[in-house]
């Protein structure tokens, strides 16, 4: 009999998961802004992955100097109109060095998106482990883990990052270092969210039934708690991505993040502040790329949050229904 029940329950659980995925996708597709933002993010990721191919098509690379393309008599301003834009340099060249701006911009997308994604993965992993461990523990273990989490929540991310990045030897790979610093400092908030959600899930009947059946703590966490934590964790991870991109850009802008010759949008902005009049595209291109990326990720994160929250979706449906009723009433009156 028990084997028959298990055989029946597994397909039902699989069907429930598939149904939940379909509902999530349907709710996400109904939000036009989120879909546009998803398309923009997908395009940015594609550009970052195809950076070597794109620069090969242009015939340039992000590190080669072109002194013949800058006017040394004018302080290093690019020769030609619009910063030296032409068939060989699609977005012009960098002041003083003559490095190709298009190549540095697309390779900078690799650094910015890669650092933000890797840091987000670290934050989610550490936060989920600490949050679940704290919620499932009892007594002094929970108190110690909670206090450690509180300390990391209270740490000022920028100040701690500046301090750590300044003392690490210059030979350490800078993108990796920035990723580790951001990832292992800013996990406290997601740990608190996971702990609170886990405490709620612990009291549900199916978790109690699993415990009475003799399952171990970590098996319960893996099989029963993690599926219930997926929605808040995914939502918060989507919000963390634009934050981490901004932090990486700020650290590079302050001179302690990614170092030359590795291109980074924040690093490009560092040198662009003195060239915005002579070569405005040197400032506008990385600033525009950062703005579009952060905006698209923020809108997409909000769309994911709404699609994963049935209450938010129902509120949207109710509001839409009321607007339709009001519109229909006006048409009938007319």
C-alpha positions as CSV (number, residue, x, y, z in Angstrom):
1,X,0.0,0.0,0.0
2,X,2.8,2.5,0.9
3,X,4.5,1.8,-2.4
4,X,1.3,2.5,-4.2
5,X,0.9,5.8,-2.3
6,X,4.4,6.8,-3.2
7,X,3.8,5.9,-6.9
8,X,0.7,8.1,-6.8
9,X,2.3,11.0,-4.9
10,X,5.4,11.4,-7.1
11,X,3.5,12.1,-10.4
12,X,1.2,14.5,-8.5
13,X,4.2,16.4,-7.2
14,X,5.8,16.5,-10.6
15,X,2.6,17.7,-12.1
16,X,2.3,20.4,-9.4
17,X,5.8,21.6,-10.1
18,X,5.2,21.7,-13.9
19,X,1.9,23.6,-13.3
20,X,3.7,26.1,-11.0
21,X,6.3,26.7,-13.7
22,X,3.6,27.2,-16.3
23,X,1.8,29.7,-14.0
24,X,5.0,31.6,-13.3
25,X,5.8,31.8,-17.1
26,X,2.2,32.9,-17.8
27,X,2.3,35.7,-15.2
28,X,5.7,36.8,-16.3
29,X,4.6,37.0,-20.0
30,X,1.7,39.1,-19.1
31,X,4.1,41.9,-17.9
32,X,5.3,43.6,-21.0
33,X,7.9,45.7,-19.2
34,X,9.4,42.5,-17.6
35,X,9.6,40.8,-21.0
36,X,11.3,43.8,-22.6
37,X,13.7,43.9,-19.8
38,X,14.4,40.2,-20.2
39,X,15.1,40.7,-23.9
40,X,17.5,43.5,-23.0
41,X,19.3,41.4,-20.4
42,X,19.5,38.5,-22.9
43,X,21.0,40.8,-25.5
44,X,23.6,42.1,-23.0
45,X,24.6,38.5,-22.0
46,X,24.9,37.6,-25.6
47,X,27.1,40.6,-26.3
48,X,29.3,39.7,-23.3
49,X,29.7,36.1,-24.4
50,X,30.3,37.0,-28.0
51,X,32.8,39.8,-27.2
52,X,35.8,38.0,-28.9
53,X,33.7,37.3,-32.0
54,X,32.4,40.9,-32.2
55,X,35.9,42.4,-31.7
56,X,37.3,40.1,-34.3
57,X,34.6,41.3,-36.8
58,X,35.7,44.8,-36.1
59,X,39.4,43.8,-36.3
60,X,40.3,45.3,-33.0
61,X,41.1,44.3,-29.4
62,X,40.6,46.1,-26.0
63,X,44.3,46.5,-25.1
64,X,46.2,47.6,-28.2
65,X,47.3,51.3,-28.2
66,X,46.9,53.4,-31.4
67,X,49.0,56.5,-30.8
68,X,48.5,57.6,-34.4
69,X,44.8,58.1,-33.8
70,X,45.2,60.7,-31.1
71,X,46.3,64.3,-31.3
72,X,49.1,64.7,-28.8
73,X,49.2,68.5,-29.5
74,X,45.7,68.8,-28.0
75,X,46.4,66.6,-25.0
76,X,45.5,63.3,-26.4
77,X,42.1,64.0,-28.0
78,X,41.0,61.5,-30.6
79,X,41.6,62.6,-34.2
80,X,38.5,62.9,-36.3
81,X,34.8,63.6,-35.7
82,X,32.9,62.0,-32.9
83,X,36.0,60.6,-31.1
84,X,37.4,58.9,-34.2
85,X,34.3,56.9,-35.2
86,X,34.8,55.1,-38.5
87,X,34.9,51.8,-40.2
88,X,37.9,50.5,-38.3
89,X,36.7,51.8,-34.9
90,X,32.9,51.6,-34.6
91,X,32.6,53.7,-31.5
92,X,35.8,55.7,-31.7
93,X,38.9,55.4,-29.6
94,X,39.9,56.2,-26.1
95,X,41.6,59.5,-25.4
96,X,45.4,59.5,-24.7
97,X,45.7,55.8,-25.5
98,X,43.8,55.3,-28.7
99,X,42.4,51.9,-27.5
100,X,39.2,50.9,-29.3
101,X,36.1,51.9,-27.4
102,X,33.8,49.3,-28.8
103,X,36.2,46.5,-27.8
104,X,36.6,47.8,-24.3
105,X,32.8,48.3,-23.9
106,X,31.9,44.7,-24.9
107,X,34.7,43.2,-22.9
108,X,33.7,45.5,-20.0
109,X,30.2,43.9,-20.2
110,X,31.9,40.5,-19.5
111,X,33.6,41.8,-16.3
112,X,30.5,43.7,-15.0
113,X,28.0,41.0,-15.7
114,X,30.4,38.2,-14.7
115,X,31.4,39.7,-11.4
116,X,27.7,40.5,-10.5
117,X,26.5,37.0,-11.4
118,X,29.3,35.2,-9.5
119,X,28.9,37.4,-6.5
120,X,25.1,36.8,-6.5
121,X,25.7,33.1,-6.6
122,X,28.0,33.3,-3.6
123,X,25.6,35.5,-1.7
124,X,22.7,33.1,-2.3
125,X,24.7,30.0,-1.4
126,X,26.1,31.4,1.8
127,X,22.8,33.1,2.8
128,X,20.7,29.9,2.2
129,X,23.1,27.7,4.1
130,X,23.3,30.1,7.0
131,X,19.6,30.8,7.1
132,X,18.5,27.2,7.0
133,X,21.2,26.1,9.5
134,X,20.1,28.9,11.9
135,X,16.4,28.0,11.6
136,X,16.8,24.3,12.0
137,X,19.3,24.6,14.9
138,X,18.1,25.3,18.4
139,X,19.3,27.2,21.4
140,X,22.8,28.7,21.4
141,X,23.6,27.5,17.9
142,X,20.7,29.6,16.5
143,X,21.7,32.5,18.6
144,X,25.4,32.4,17.5
145,X,24.5,32.1,13.8
146,X,21.9,34.9,14.1
147,X,24.3,37.2,15.7
148,X,26.9,36.5,13.0
149,X,24.3,37.3,10.4
150,X,23.4,40.5,12.1
151,X,27.1,41.6,12.1
152,X,27.3,41.0,8.3
153,X,24.0,42.9,7.7
154,X,25.4,45.8,9.7
155,X,28.7,45.9,7.8
156,X,29.0,48.8,5.4
157,X,29.6,47.1,2.1
158,X,31.5,49.8,0.3
159,X,33.8,50.7,3.2
160,X,34.6,47.1,3.9
161,X,35.2,46.4,0.2
162,X,37.5,49.5,0.0
163,X,39.5,48.3,3.0
164,X,39.9,44.7,1.8
165,X,40.7,45.5,-1.8
166,X,43.3,48.0,-0.7
167,X,45.4,45.6,1.3
168,X,45.3,42.6,-1.0
169,X,48.5,42.1,-3.2
170,X,48.2,43.5,-6.7
171,X,49.1,40.2,-8.2
172,X,45.8,38.6,-7.2
173,X,43.3,38.5,-10.1
174,X,41.2,41.6,-9.6
175,X,37.8,40.4,-11.0
176,X,38.0,37.3,-8.8
177,X,38.9,39.4,-5.8
178,X,36.0,41.8,-6.3
179,X,33.6,38.9,-6.7
180,X,34.8,37.2,-3.5
181,X,34.7,40.5,-1.5
182,X,31.2,41.4,-2.6
183,X,29.9,37.8,-2.3
184,X,31.2,37.0,1.2
185,X,30.3,40.4,2.7
186,X,26.7,41.0,1.5
187,X,25.0,37.7,2.2
188,X,23.4,38.7,5.5
189,X,20.0,40.0,4.2
190,X,19.2,36.9,2.2
191,X,20.2,34.7,5.3
192,X,17.7,36.6,7.4
193,X,15.0,36.1,4.7
194,X,15.7,32.4,4.4
195,X,15.7,31.9,8.2
196,X,12.3,33.6,8.6
197,X,10.8,31.6,5.8
198,X,12.3,28.4,7.1
199,X,10.8,28.9,10.5
200,X,7.4,29.3,8.9
201,X,7.8,26.2,6.8
202,X,8.9,24.1,9.8
203,X,5.5,24.3,11.3
204,X,3.6,23.0,8.2
205,X,2.1,19.5,8.3
206,X,4.1,18.0,5.4
207,X,7.4,18.9,7.2
208,X,6.1,17.4,10.4
209,X,5.1,14.3,8.6
210,X,8.6,14.0,7.1
211,X,10.1,14.4,10.5
212,X,7.9,11.7,12.0
213,X,8.7,9.3,9.2
214,X,12.3,9.3,10.3
215,X,13.9,11.7,7.8
216,X,17.1,13.4,8.8
217,X,17.4,17.2,9.2
218,X,19.3,17.8,6.0
219,X,17.1,15.5,4.0
220,X,14.1,17.4,5.2
221,X,15.9,20.7,4.3
222,X,16.8,19.4,0.8
223,X,13.5,17.7,-0.1
224,X,10.9,19.7,1.8
225,X,12.2,23.1,2.7
226,X,14.3,24.2,-0.4
227,X,11.3,24.0,-2.8
228,X,9.4,26.3,-0.5
229,X,12.3,28.7,-0.4
230,X,12.8,28.9,-4.2
231,X,10.4,31.8,-4.7
232,X,11.8,34.3,-2.1
233,X,15.4,33.3,-3.0
234,X,15.0,33.7,-6.7
235,X,13.2,37.0,-6.1
236,X,16.0,38.4,-3.9
237,X,18.7,37.1,-6.3
238,X,17.1,39.0,-9.1
239,X,17.2,42.2,-7.0
240,X,20.9,41.5,-6.0
241,X,22.2,41.5,-9.6
242,X,21.8,45.2,-10.4
243,X,23.0,46.1,-6.9
244,X,26.2,44.1,-7.4
245,X,26.8,45.6,-10.9
246,X,26.6,49.1,-9.3
247,X,28.9,48.1,-6.5
248,X,31.5,46.7,-8.9
249,X,31.3,49.8,-11.0
250,X,31.7,52.0,-7.9
251,X,34.7,50.1,-6.7
252,X,36.4,50.3,-10.1
253,X,35.5,54.0,-10.3
254,X,37.2,54.6,-7.0
255,X,40.3,52.8,-8.3
256,X,40.3,49.7,-6.0
257,X,38.3,47.4,-8.3
258,X,39.3,46.0,-11.7
259,X,42.6,47.4,-12.8
260,X,43.9,48.3,-16.3
261,X,44.4,46.8,-18.8
262,X,41.3,44.7,-18.0
263,X,38.3,46.8,-19.2
264,X,35.5,47.6,-16.9
265,X,32.6,50.1,-17.2
266,X,33.4,51.6,-13.8
267,X,37.0,51.9,-14.7
268,X,36.2,53.6,-18.0
269,X,34.1,56.2,-16.0
270,X,37.1,56.9,-13.8
271,X,39.2,58.4,-16.6
272,X,36.2,59.8,-18.5
273,X,35.4,62.6,-16.1
274,X,38.2,64.8,-17.5
275,X,37.3,64.1,-21.2
276,X,33.5,64.6,-21.2
277,X,33.8,67.9,-23.2
278,X,36.5,66.8,-25.7
279,X,35.3,63.2,-26.1
280,X,31.8,62.9,-24.7
281,X,31.2,59.4,-26.0
282,X,34.0,58.2,-23.7
283,X,31.7,59.1,-20.7
284,X,28.3,58.5,-22.2
285,X,28.9,54.9,-23.6
286,X,29.9,53.2,-20.3
287,X,27.4,55.3,-18.3
288,X,24.7,54.5,-20.7
289,X,25.6,50.8,-20.6
290,X,25.5,50.8,-16.8
291,X,22.2,52.6,-16.7
292,X,20.5,50.3,-19.3
293,X,21.8,47.2,-17.5
294,X,20.8,48.2,-14.0
295,X,17.4,49.4,-15.2
296,X,16.7,46.2,-17.2
297,X,17.7,44.0,-14.3
298,X,15.7,46.0,-11.8
299,X,12.5,45.8,-14.0
300,X,13.1,42.1,-14.6
301,X,13.6,41.5,-10.9
302,X,10.3,43.2,-10.1
303,X,8.6,41.2,-12.7
304,X,9.9,37.9,-11.3
305,X,8.8,39.0,-7.8
306,X,5.3,39.7,-9.1
307,X,5.1,36.4,-11.1
308,X,6.3,34.3,-8.1
309,X,3.8,36.0,-5.7
310,X,0.2,34.8,-6.3
311,X,-1.1,37.6,-4.1
312,X,0.6,40.2,-6.2
313,X,-0.7,38.6,-9.3
314,X,-4.3,38.5,-7.9
315,X,-4.1,42.1,-6.9
316,X,-3.1,43.0,-10.5
317,X,-6.0,40.9,-11.8
318,X,-8.4,42.6,-9.4
319,X,-7.2,46.0,-10.4
320,X,-7.4,45.2,-14.1
321,X,-10.9,43.9,-13.6
322,X,-12.0,47.0,-11.8
323,X,-10.6,49.2,-14.5
324,X,-12.4,47.2,-17.2
325,X,-15.7,47.4,-15.3
326,X,-15.2,51.2,-14.9
327,X,-14.4,51.5,-18.6
328,X,-17.5,49.4,-19.5
329,X,-19.7,51.5,-17.3
330,X,-18.6,54.7,-19.0
331,X,-19.2,53.2,-22.4
332,X,-22.7,52.1,-21.4
333,X,-23.4,55.6,-20.0
334,X,-22.2,57.1,-23.2
